[in-house]
Amino acid sequence: MPAATSRYVPQAALALAGAIILVTVALAMMVELKVRPLYDPARLGIAMSVMEALLALTLLLALGIGVLLTRALAAPPAGAAPAPSPAAAESAATTSSSEDVSAMMGTFSRILGRIEEQGNEINDFARRLTTAYNDLEQSSTQLKEYSFKDEVTGLYNRRFFSIRLDEEVSRYRRFNHAVSVVLVDLDGFKAVNDELGHAAGDDSLRDMAEILTRFSRGINVICRYGGDEFAVLLVETSKAGARLYADRIRQVLSRHRFGHGRRLTASFGIASLPEDVPPTAEEIMRAADEALYAAKRAGKNRVSVFEDVAPAARQTGRFS
């Protein structure tokens, strides 16, 4: 019986050490499953490295505790008295084993309690990390949107228009899909600004933006190109379709009542691919600009297409 008892003590110690290691490994796996999906190397590289180091340290500590428990419970105490009689040894071993088991269970319960607390902390960390990610993504989206929007009209700005125009020109090169650009310039806008003030001028720009948006398809890109000039990128639209669009906007604008009580008209310049110019963003914008100024020179409040002014433009050397 003493031999069996002596074997029981290290076995119990090993069982406790094994349980501690298993629970610690379970904790590490829980951290991995909870936090790893949220890992973004660009944002949390340092934080994630620290967390992984802490997990490795926890595992090493668990192994160390297991080894120490095994040695402490298996080794006889220093200066122990000679072995008692078999009956006394059996009685003492039974009592000692019960106390050891109780102590081990208490230790194990405390470890489990601490692990549960750490698990709750990790769950809370994961929730806060998810919330922080969502807030960051929302802020990034808002900042990107603000960087592409005109403050006065709420339309896209010239920067965004240039990006989209490059994309559509590239699409034309690949698939030969028609694309047109319409430049719009308000006639007499400077007089409104000078005589009625910039607030009235801003209201006029907002009214014009609302008209352009209302009579445009969702896939078209409308921007305030600068001052009182607007640019419209007509996706999958031929020159004939662009002319119909510009004429419709011109007629609507001529009947529109602005808040300041004055009438405003607009001049339109149109250029299209593939008819007018080589397929580059710079060339199509230059052609639309030339057509716009031809409409201005011809008396304003009209639509001009580049093919009508191309011969004169080529004679002046602006297009070759």
Protein Blocks (a to p, Z undefined) as FASTA:
>chain_A
ZZmmmmmmmmmmmmmmmmmmmmmmmmmmmmmmmmmmmpcfklmmmmmmmmmmmmmmmmmm
mmmmmmmmmmmmmpccehiacdddfklmmmmmmmmmmmmmmmmmmmmmmmmmmmmmmmmm
mmmmmmmmmmmmmmmmmmmmmmmmmmmpcfklopacfklmmmmmmmmmmmmmmnopacdd
dddddehklmmmmmnojklmmmmmmmmmmmmmmmpcfkbccddfbhjaccdddehiafkl
mmmmmmmmmmmmmmpccfkopacdddddddddfklmccdfklmmmmmmmmmmmmmmnngj
iacdfklmmmmmmmnopaZZ
